[in-house]
Amino acid sequence: MAVSTRRGESAVIPTAVSIGAGLLTFLLLVREYESARAAALAGGAAALVTAFLFGAWALWLRRRAISRQLTGPVLGQIPLEPTVSRLSAKETEAAQAYEVTAAELEAQTTGQVVLVTSPGPGQGTSRTALNLAAAATRSGRRAVLVDGDPTQNGLSRFGRTGAAPGLAELARGEADLAAASRLWAIAGDFRLPFIPAGEGDLPVASGNGSEAMADAVDMLTSVADLILIDVPPLGWNSSAQSLAAHADGSVLVVTETSDPEAIAGATRSLADVGAPVIGYIVNGAQTQLLHPTPLWRRIFWRALATLVVATLLFVGWNAFRIWDSWQNVERDELDVGSAQVALPIPETGITTPEVFPEQAATAVTSAPVDEAAFRSFLIVGSDESGYRADVIILALFPEGGDKPLMISLPRDLYLPNRCGSTYSRVNATLAGCGSSVNGPTLLALTVEDYTGIPVDHFALFDFDGFERILDAVGGVEVCVDRQVRDIKAFLDLPAGCTNATGEQALAWVRSRSTEERVDGVWRTMPGVNDLTRNEKQQDVILAMFAKLKSFDSPSQLSAIVESLTNEFTLDDQLGVADAITLAWSLRTLDIDEITRISIPVRDFRTEDDALVLVPTVSFADLLSEKRPELLLDAA
């Protein structure tokens, strides 16, 4: 038998309202804060609001429960069963409630004949009568269950034992008690005698009809000490009134949704026909109050649902913010493969300057690396013109979470340039090669030719963007032993550690004429050259990474992405999923574990008398010394 859906329907509105109020609380709280802890607290507050509102609704429902409006004793309250059959299994909560109800009925009356009826249809009267009779039988009472509904809508449909001969035939003298009875097995060795309704109308409650019905009832009382008769509501047909005249009292089955006026009317009518109400049974088969799941558990699940939905909304909204910001990032093409075709190396190789150190010529050899072992990012900071690179850092992130690698290339590093098949400063390749190859691609190709490391992605920013990036992450710490300055770079830092703004940090990494104050006198800081600039660039980039990796929630990540959207130009191959994965992996990155490689160089004067830097050690040797696991097995 299917369970009525009225209970579920009646719980939809309070569930929706309580969860909706919880989510509104979450949105109001989380919009002011960005951290994961704040979001978690907001989610907890939302769950508490949902729990409070749903619990308050349930308690209010209890206060207005129909059982509190009844004029007589409540014999029992029958909870809803997840799977409802006519006869409840003995170990269920409902069966135990019927046993308590049967004992309470015995305590409330000494009568033998009891009608089981209801103020209206759909109250579960037949099921209640059956289980009440079964509970009485199991407790040792000699009970008989009678179907008093001749319309065949009652218990006679159950058991498939046939409706006739039954009560109607017994009252008309057409069958004896043995013929009219059925024995139902209810549990183990227990048997419950059952009298179906029979065929035809029952004798009327007057004259000879009344006497015939009285004789039939007497037959039943002679063999049993409790006769439970399932009858339809008064007024539905004459059978209820005919049987009421011979009953000692009635049990009225109601639900929490029963109309109080209908209950009061049925109570008065039963008293008028001689079968006053002994007590009431509140049937939970169609009510949300008497629920098989404890109230605390239902509150918990709704609160948990609020927390889950709030989390999904939080993550979803921030994912949208990241995606939306990502769509606004400026892109430039990175296609090294096509560039290699457009700018092939001549068979004779790229022309080496006539006066070129032999050591330098030997050093310009690439390393045979395992391309599948890492992902590479070329970080490029351009000067004011946008056509020359001032910062060139190649960052490698090995697969499997191994230590990252950072390689700084001096901007004046003199390397083979496929555009023109000659040598040039590496920073000049950012200008590209006419319409054949764009700047980032030519720079990436030049770096790959020198290092042997394919560039997977690049990030390009200018000086103004670099300032804003550093300001967006809250500045970076710069530590110096003495007060330093560089008038050309607008640098001025006190001794000690300073949380430098973007402007100060940029001046620090650009400074090429750094002075320090010693005993009140300014002097050129020893060792200042492009190599020390590279070290400072790495220091600041790593400090920026340290700040970027400090985010601890999707909202902080989305806020960072939004703030940096206009500061970078990225390659067209970098997807949002790859970027988020990289950003999230940086959270656990220990900056001190990054392998930093500086390229040994020496000064060199070109034929045009330009001062450049040439490498003195091959990159293959550098990588073999620092990270040999990234090299292909020569064997």
C-alpha positions in Angstrom: 0.0 0.0 0.0 1.4 3.3 -1.0 2.1 6.0 1.6 0.2 9.3 1.2 2.2 12.2 -0.1 0.4 14.8 1.9 3.1 14.7 4.6 5.9 15.4 2.1 3.9 18.1 0.4 3.1 19.9 3.7 6.8 19.9 4.6 7.9 21.5 1.3 7.1 25.1 2.2 8.7 25.2 5.7 11.8 23.3 4.3 12.1 25.8 1.4 11.6 28.8 3.7 14.1 27.6 6.3 16.8 26.7 3.7 16.1 29.9 1.7 16.5 32.0 4.9 19.8 30.2 5.7 21.1 30.8 2.2 20.2 34.5 2.4 22.1 34.7 5.7 25.1 33.1 4.1 25.0 35.6 1.2 24.7 38.6 3.5 27.7 37.4 5.6 30.0 36.1 2.9 29.9 39.2 0.7 31.8 41.1 3.3 34.7 38.6 3.8 37.0 36.7 1.4 38.7 34.1 3.6 37.8 30.4 3.8 37.4 30.7 7.5 34.9 33.6 7.1 33.0 31.5 4.4 32.9 28.5 6.7 31.6 30.6 9.6 29.0 32.1 7.2 28.0 28.6 6.1 27.7 27.5 9.8 25.5 30.5 10.6 23.3 29.7 7.6 22.9 26.1 8.8 22.0 27.3 12.3 19.3 29.7 10.8 17.9 26.8 8.8 17.9 24.5 11.9 16.3 27.1 14.1 13.5 28.0 11.6 12.7 24.4 10.7 12.8 23.3 14.4 10.6 26.3 15.3 8.1 25.2 12.7 8.0 21.6 13.9 7.5 22.8 17.5 4.8 25.1 16.5 3.1 22.2 14.7 3.3 20.1 17.8 1.7 22.9 19.8 -1.2 23.0 17.4 -1.4 19.2 17.0 -4.9 17.8 16.8 -4.1 15.6 19.7 -4.2 18.7 21.9 -7.6 19.6 20.7 -9.3 16.3 21.5 -11.9 16.1 24.2 -11.1 12.6 25.4 -8.0 10.5 26.1 -5.5 9.8 23.4 -5.1 6.0 23.4 -2.0 6.1 21.2 -0.1 7.9 18.4 1.0 5.7 15.5 4.1 6.8 13.7 4.6 6.6 9.9 6.4 3.6 8.5 8.7 4.0 5.6 7.1 1.0 3.8 3.4 0.7 4.8 1.5 -2.6 4.6 -1.8 -3.4 6.2 -0.2 -5.4 9.0 2.9 -3.8 10.6 5.9 -6.0 11.2 6.2 -6.9 14.9 9.6 -5.3 15.4 8.7 -2.0 13.9 8.0 1.2 15.8 4.4 1.3 14.6 3.7 -2.3 15.8 5.1 -1.3 19.3 2.8 1.8 19.3 -0.2 -0.5 18.5 0.7 -2.7 21.4 0.8 0.3 23.8 -2.5 1.5 22.3 -4.2 -1.9 22.7 -3.1 -1.9 26.4 -4.4 1.6 26.9 -7.7 0.6 25.3 -8.1 -2.3 27.7 -7.4 0.1 30.6 -10.0 2.6 29.4 -13.0 0.2 29.0 -14.5 -3.0 30.3 -16.8 -3.3 27.2 -16.4 -6.1 24.7 -17.7 -4.6 21.5 -15.8 -1.5 20.2 -16.3 0.3 17.0 -13.2 1.6 15.1 -14.3 4.5 13.0 -13.2 8.0 11.9 -14.7 11.5 11.3 -14.1 11.2 7.6 -12.4 9.0 4.9 -8.7 8.6 4.4 -7.8 8.4 8.1 -6.4 4.8 8.0 -9.3 3.3 10.0 -9.1 -0.2 8.5 -5.4 -0.5 9.0 -5.7 0.8 12.5 -8.4 -1.8 13.4 -6.4 -4.7 12.0 -3.2 -3.8 13.8 -5.0 -3.0 17.0 -6.7 -6.5 16.9 -3.3 -8.1 16.1 -1.7 -6.3 19.0 -4.4 -7.4 21.4 -4.1 -11.0 20.1 -0.4 -11.1 20.7 -0.9 -9.8 24.2 -3.1 -12.8 25.0 -6.6 -11.4 24.6 -9.3 -13.3 22.7 -10.0 -10.7 20.0 -12.2 -10.9 16.9 -11.9 -8.5 14.0 -15.1 -7.6 12.2 -15.5 -5.8 8.9 -18.6 -3.6 9.3 -18.4 -2.0 5.8 -20.8 -3.8 3.4 -19.5 -1.7 0.5 -16.4 -3.9 0.3 -14.1 -1.0 0.8 -12.9 -2.1 4.2 -11.0 -5.1 5.6 -12.8 -7.7 3.4 -10.5 -6.7 0.6 -7.5 -7.8 2.6 -6.5 -11.4 2.9 -8.3 -12.6 -0.2 -10.5 -14.8 1.9 -13.8 -13.7 0.3 -16.5 -11.3 1.6 -19.2 -14.0 2.1 -20.4 -15.6 4.1 -19.8 -12.9 6.7 -21.5 -10.6 9.2 -24.5 -9.9 6.9 -25.2 -13.7 6.5 -24.6 -14.3 10.3 -27.1 -11.6 11.2 -29.7 -12.8 8.7 -29.3 -16.4 10.0 -28.0 -17.6 6.7 -24.6 -18.8 8.1 -23.4 -19.9 11.5 -20.4 -18.4 13.3 -18.0 -21.1 12.0 -18.9 -20.5 8.4 -18.7 -16.7 8.7 -15.3 -16.8 10.4 -11.8 -16.8 8.9 -8.5 -17.3 10.7 -5.6 -15.0 9.8 -2.1 -15.9 10.8 -0.5 -12.7 12.2 2.8 -13.7 13.8 4.2 -17.1 14.7 1.4 -19.3 16.2 -1.0 -16.4 16.7 -4.3 -16.6 14.8 -6.8 -13.7 14.6 -10.5 -14.6 13.9 -11.9 -12.3 11.2 -15.5 -11.8 10.2 -15.9 -10.3 6.7 -18.8 -7.9 5.9 -20.7 -10.4 3.8 -23.0 -9.6 0.9 -26.0 -7.3 1.1 -26.9 -4.6 3.6 -26.8 -5.2 7.3 -30.1 -5.4 9.2 -31.4 -1.9 10.2 -31.0 -0.7 13.8 -34.8 -1.0 14.6 -37.4 -3.7 15.0 -36.5 -7.2 13.9 -33.3 -5.9 12.3 -32.1 -4.7 15.6 -32.8 -8.0 17.2 -31.0 -9.9 14.4 -28.0 -7.7 14.8 -28.1 -8.1 18.5 -28.1 -11.9 18.2 -25.1 -11.8 15.8 -23.2 -9.6 18.3 -24.1 -12.0 21.1 -22.6 -14.9 19.2 -19.4 -13.0 18.9 -19.2 -12.0 22.6 -19.7 -15.6 23.6 -16.4 -16.6 22.0 -14.3 -13.5 22.5 -13.6 -10.9 25.1 -12.8 -8.1 22.6 -14.7 -7.5 19.3 -13.2 -4.7 17.2 -15.6 -3.7 14.4 -14.2 -1.6 11.5 -17.0 0.7 10.3 -17.2 3.7 8.0 -17.9 7.2 9.3 -21.4 7.8 10.5 -23.6 9.0 7.7 -21.7 7.2 4.9 -24.1 4.3 5.0 -26.5 2.7 7.5 -24.1 -0.1 8.7 -22.3 2.2 11.2 -25.5 3.3 12.9 -26.8 -0.3 13.0 -23.7 -1.6 14.7 -23.3 1.4 17.0 -26.6 0.5 18.7 -25.0 -2.7 19.9 -21.5 -1.5 20.7 -20.1 -0.6 24.1 -18.2 2.4 22.7 -16.0 3.7 19.9 -12.4 4.4 19.1 -12.1 7.4 16.7 -9.1 7.4 14.4 -7.9 10.8 13.4 -4.8 12.4 11.9 -3.0 15.6 12.5 -4.7 17.0 9.4 -8.2 16.1 10.5 -10.8 18.9 10.7 -11.4 19.7 14.4 -15.1 20.5 13.7 -15.5 17.1 11.9 -14.0 15.3 15.0 -16.3 17.1 17.4 -19.3 16.3 15.2 -18.4 12.6 14.9 -17.9 12.5 18.7 -21.4 13.9 19.3 -23.0 11.6 16.8 -21.5 8.5 18.2 -22.6 9.5 21.7 -26.2 10.1 20.3 -26.4 6.5 18.7 -25.1 4.8 21.9 -21.5 4.2 21.1 -19.6 7.1 22.9 -16.0 7.7 22.1 -13.7 5.8 24.5 -10.6 7.5 23.2 -8.8 8.7 20.1 -6.0 7.1 18.1 -3.8 9.6 16.2 -2.7 7.9 13.0 0.6 9.2 11.7 0.3 7.6 8.2 -0.6 10.9 6.7 1.1 13.4 9.0 4.4 15.2 9.0 4.5 15.5 12.8 4.6 11.8 13.7 7.6 11.0 11.4 9.7 7.9 11.4 12.8 10.0 11.5 13.5 11.9 14.7 13.0 15.6 14.6 16.7 16.3 15.4 17.7 14.2 12.4 15.4 16.0 10.1 16.7 19.3 11.3 20.2 18.1 10.8 19.7 17.0 7.2 18.1 20.4 6.3 20.9 22.3 7.9 23.4 20.1 6.1 21.5 20.7 2.8 21.8 24.5 3.5 25.6 24.1 4.1 26.1 22.0 0.9 24.1 24.4 -1.2 25.8 27.4 0.3 29.2 25.8 -0.5 28.2 25.1 -4.1 27.0 28.7 -4.5 30.2 30.0 -3.0 32.4 27.9 -5.2 30.2 28.4 -8.3 30.1 32.2 -7.9 33.8 32.4 -7.5 34.4 30.0 -10.4 32.2 32.3 -12.5 34.2 35.4 -11.4 37.5 33.6 -12.3 36.1 32.5 -15.7 34.7 36.0 -16.4 38.0 37.6 -15.5 39.9 35.1 -17.6 37.9 36.0 -20.6 39.2 39.6 -20.3 42.9 38.7 -20.1 44.8 40.0 -23.1 46.1 37.2 -25.3 48.9 36.8 -27.8 49.8 33.9 -29.9 52.5 31.4 -28.9 53.3 29.0 -31.8 57.0 27.9 -31.6 56.4 25.1 -34.0 55.3 27.4 -36.8 58.1 29.8 -36.0 60.7 27.1 -36.4 59.2 26.5 -39.9 59.1 30.2 -40.7 62.6 30.8 -39.4 64.7 27.7 -40.0 68.3 27.6 -39.0 70.5 27.6 -42.1 72.5 24.5 -42.9 75.7 26.4 -42.1 74.2 27.5 -38.8 73.8 31.0 -37.5 76.7 33.2 -38.2 79.0 33.6 -35.2 80.7 37.0 -34.7 84.2 37.0 -36.1 85.8 38.0 -32.8 83.9 35.6 -30.5 85.4 33.8 -27.5 85.8 30.2 -28.2 84.5 29.4 -24.7 81.4 31.4 -25.4 80.8 29.6 -28.7 81.0 26.3 -27.0 78.6 27.4 -24.3 75.8 28.2 -26.7 74.5 24.6 -26.8 71.2 23.4 -25.6 70.5 20.6 -23.2 68.7 17.3 -24.2 65.7 17.6 -21.8 62.8 15.3 -21.2 59.9 17.5 -22.3 57.3 15.3 -20.6 58.9 15.8 -17.2 57.7 19.4 -16.6 55.7 22.4 -17.7 57.5 25.6 -18.5 56.5 29.2 -18.2 58.4 32.1 -19.6 57.9 35.2 -17.4 58.7 38.4 -19.3 58.8 42.0 -18.1 59.0 44.5 -20.9 60.5 48.0 -20.8 58.5 51.2 -21.5 58.7 50.6 -25.3 57.1 47.1 -25.0 59.6 45.8 -27.6 62.5 44.9 -25.3 62.5 42.5 -22.4 63.9 43.8 -19.1 63.0 40.7 -17.1 63.3 37.2 -18.5 62.7 34.2 -16.2 62.1 30.6 -17.3 60.2 28.7 -14.6 59.9 24.9 -14.7 57.3 23.0 -12.8 58.1 19.3 -12.8 55.3 16.8 -13.0 54.6 14.9 -9.8 55.2 17.8 -7.4 59.0 17.8 -7.6 60.9 21.0 -6.8 60.4 23.8 -9.3 63.3 25.4 -11.2 63.8 29.1 -12.0 66.3 30.3 -14.6 67.1 34.0 -15.1 68.4 35.1 -18.4 70.3 38.5 -18.4 68.6 40.8 -20.8 72.0 41.5 -22.5 72.7 37.8 -23.0 74.1 37.5 -26.5 72.4 34.5 -28.3 71.8 33.2 -31.8 68.7 34.9 -33.3 66.9 33.1 -36.1 65.5 36.4 -37.3 68.3 37.5 -39.6 70.4 34.4 -38.7 72.7 36.4 -36.5 73.5 37.0 -32.9 71.6 39.6 -30.8 70.7 40.5 -27.2 68.0 38.1 -26.1 65.9 41.0 -24.9 65.7 42.4 -28.5 63.8 39.3 -29.7 60.7 40.5 -27.9 60.2 42.8 -30.9 59.5 39.8 -33.1 60.5 39.2 -36.7 58.4 41.4 -38.9 55.1 39.8 -39.8 56.5 36.3 -39.7 56.8 35.7 -36.0 55.5 37.8 -33.1 57.7 38.9 -30.2 56.7 36.4 -27.4 57.1 33.5 -29.9 60.5 34.6 -31.1 61.7 35.2 -27.5 60.4 31.7 -26.5 62.1 30.2 -29.6 65.4 31.9 -28.8 65.2 30.7 -25.2 64.4 27.2 -26.4 67.3 27.2 -28.8 69.7 28.1 -26.0 68.3 26.0 -23.2 66.8 23.1 -25.1 63.6 23.6 -23.0 60.4 24.0 -25.0 58.3 27.0 -23.7 54.7 25.8 -22.9 53.3 29.2 -21.8 54.3 32.8 -21.3 53.2 35.7 -19.1 54.1 39.2 -20.3 53.8 42.4 -18.2 55.2 45.9 -18.4 56.6 48.1 -15.6 53.3 49.7 -14.7 51.6 46.3 -14.6 54.4 45.0 -12.4 53.8 47.7 -9.9 50.1 47.0 -9.8 50.7 43.3 -9.4 52.9 43.8 -6.4 50.5 46.4 -4.9 47.6 43.9 -5.5 49.4 41.2 -3.4 50.2 43.7 -0.6 53.8 44.5 -1.5 56.9 42.4 -1.0 59.6 42.4 1.6 63.0 43.9 0.5 65.9 43.6 3.0 69.2 45.6 2.7 72.0 46.0 5.2 72.3 49.7 4.6 70.3 52.5 3.2 70.3 52.3 -0.6 69.4 54.7 -3.4 69.5 55.0 -7.2 68.7 58.4 -8.5 68.1 57.1 -12.0 65.7 54.4 -10.9 64.0 56.6 -8.2 65.1 54.1 -5.6 65.3 55.0 -1.9 65.1 52.3 0.8 66.1 52.5 4.4 68.3 49.9 6.1 66.6 46.8 7.3 63.5 45.1 5.9 60.8 47.1 4.1 57.4 46.0 2.9 58.1 47.6 -0.4 55.3 49.0 -2.6 55.1 48.1 -6.2 56.9 51.3 -7.1 59.7 50.7 -4.6 60.1 47.0 -5.6 60.2 47.9 -9.3 62.9 50.5 -8.6 64.9 47.9 -6.7 64.9 45.3 -9.4 65.6 47.9 -12.2 68.5 49.6 -10.3 71.8 49.4 -12.2 73.6 52.2 -10.3 72.7 51.3 -6.8 74.5 53.2 -4.0 74.6 52.5 -0.3 75.3 54.8 2.6 78.3 53.9 4.6 79.3 56.1 7.6 77.2 58.9 6.2 78.8 58.7 2.8 77.1 57.4 -0.4 79.2 54.9 -2.4 78.5 52.6 -5.3 77.3 49.3 -4.0 79.9 46.6 -4.8 79.0 43.9 -7.3 76.0 45.7 -8.9 75.6 44.5 -12.5 73.1 42.6 -14.6 73.7 39.4 -12.7 72.8 41.0 -9.4 69.7 42.5 -11.1 68.8 39.0 -12.1 69.1 37.8 -8.5 67.0 40.8 -7.3 64.4 40.0 -10.0 64.2 36.4 -8.8 63.9 37.5 -5.2 61.0 39.8 -5.9 59.3 37.2 -8.2 59.6 34.6 -5.5 58.4 37.0 -2.8 55.4 37.7 -5.1 54.8 34.0 -5.5 54.9 33.7 -1.7 52.1 36.3 -1.5 50.1 34.8 -4.3 50.2 31.3 -2.7 48.9 32.7 0.6 45.3 32.6 -0.6 43.2 30.0 1.2 39.8 30.1 -0.5 38.3 30.3 -4.0 37.0 33.8 -3.2 40.6 35.1 -2.5 41.8 33.4 -5.7 39.0 35.0 -7.7 39.7 38.4 -6.1 43.4 38.1 -7.1 42.5 37.0 -10.7 40.1 40.0 -11.0 42.7 42.4 -9.8 45.4 41.1 -12.1 43.3 40.6 -15.2 44.6 43.8 -17.0 48.2 43.4 -15.9 49.2 40.4 -17.9 49.3 39.3 -21.5 49.1 35.5 -21.6 49.6 33.0 -24.4 46.6 31.7 -26.2 47.3 28.1 -25.2 46.9 28.6 -21.5 43.4 27.4 -20.3 41.7 28.5 -17.2 41.7 25.0 -15.8 45.5 24.8 -16.2 46.0 28.2 -14.6 43.8 27.4 -11.6 45.6 24.1 -11.1 49.0 25.8 -11.2 47.8 28.6 -8.8 46.3 26.0 -6.4 49.6 24.0 -6.5 51.5 27.1 -5.5 49.7 27.1 -2.2 51.9 24.3 -0.9 55.0 25.5 -2.6 58.0 26.1 -0.3 59.8 29.0 -1.9 63.1 28.0 -0.4 62.9 24.7 -2.3 63.0 26.3 -5.7 66.2 25.6 -7.6 67.6 28.8 -8.9 70.0 28.8 -11.8 72.1 31.8 -12.8 73.9 31.7 -16.0 77.7 32.4 -15.8 78.7 35.1 -18.3 81.5 37.4 -19.3 81.6 40.8 -21.0 81.9 41.0 -24.7 82.3 43.8 -27.2 80.4 43.3 -30.4 81.6 44.6 -33.8 79.4 47.6 -33.2 81.2 48.2 -29.9 78.1 47.3 -27.9 78.7 45.7 -24.5 76.9 42.4 -24.2 77.1 39.3 -22.1 78.1 35.8 -23.4 77.6 32.6 -21.5 80.7 30.8 -20.4 79.2 27.4 -19.5 76.8 25.4 -21.6 73.2 25.2 -20.3 73.5 21.4 -20.6 76.3 21.5 -18.0 74.3 23.8 -15.7 71.2 21.6 -15.8 73.3 18.4 -15.4 74.8 19.9 -12.2 71.6 21.3 -10.7 68.8 19.0 -11.9 70.1 16.0 -13.8 66.8 14.1 -13.6 65.3 16.5 -16.1 67.8 15.4 -18.8 67.2 12.6 -21.2 69.2 9.5 -20.7 72.1 9.8 -23.1 72.1 6.1 -23.4 
